[in-house]
Amino acid sequence: MTPPDPIDCLVIGAGPAGLATAIYLARFRRRFEVIDDGNSRAAWIPVSHNLAGFTNGISGKNLLSRMRSHAKKYGAAITRGSIVKLAKETGGWFVATGADGRVIRASTVMLATGVIDDEPALPQLRQAVRRGLIRHRRICDGYEVIDNKVGVIGSITISEARWTVSLWPATSPAAWIRSSSRWGKRPSPPPQSTTG
């Protein structure tokens, strides 16, 4: 079986970083493909004021929809799926294998898979995040809690928790809740690249 012709870039993930990459690659007329499993953490964001041009804020779902439309306007191919193996051939090409068995060869790979939060086992956690009751990132989400009392939960020190809240001067700490261990089972690590 003849290996597929290599593309210029394989983008793994279609959150904000992957879609921004797709927009540029499409505008530069590169041969590329975006593979996305449809589980962008950005979709959880109820509203963010952390993006230039959206002075009244924008929801994560709306942002992703706009970015996806923007990328497709320039011809970006965004495929639903996941990559289960990524390796580098002797000749320098990356070889990615999809969960469906499809093989993609590319000269470059953009890993835009985002992060997986280490979350506490709280009831209705995802709904609480979508409603803005639980925030994950002190830089991106901090503005949204200014002038409110907050609790800081995590496996961090009291000084780290104080620093977190100090980023927003009008915010008062209501509680520090420190976990001495991880919340639960960690997700499997992403595929490792190997050299041939």
C-alpha positions, 0 to 999 in steps of 0.5 A: 500500500502506497503511503498517503502524500504528505501535507504541509501541516497536521493540526490536532485540535480545533480550539482557539489555538488550532483554529487560529493556526488553520486560518493562517495556514489557509490564508498562506495556501498551505496543504493542511488538515485539522483533526478535532474530537469536538471536546474543546474546553473553550466551549465551556466558557460562559463569557470571556472578556479576555479577547481583543475586539469583544468588549462585551465578552463572548461565550466560548461556543460563539468564539469557536463557531466564529473561528471555525467559520472564519477558517472555512471561509479560506478553505480549511478542512476540519475533520471530526476524529482523534489521533491515537498515534504520532511518530516521526519517520526516518525521512523526517515526516510525521505519521499520524494514525487516527482512531479510525485507522486513517494515516496522515503524513505531514512535514509539521504538526501543530499540537493544539489539544489544549489542557485537561483540568485536574478537577475535584469530584464535585456534583454537577461540576461541568454545569457549574463551570458553564454557569461561571460559578467555578473558574479554572484560570486565574489570568483568563477568568480572574476579571470575571470574579472581581468584586466578589468573594472567592474560594480557592480550591487546589493542591497549592500553598496558601501563598500561591492562593493569596497570589492568585487572589492578589491579581484582582485587587477588589476581590476578597478571599472567602476560603482557602481549600487545599487538597494535599493530593490529586483529585482523582485518576489522571487522564492518560498522557497524549501520544508521544512522538518517536524518532525513527 
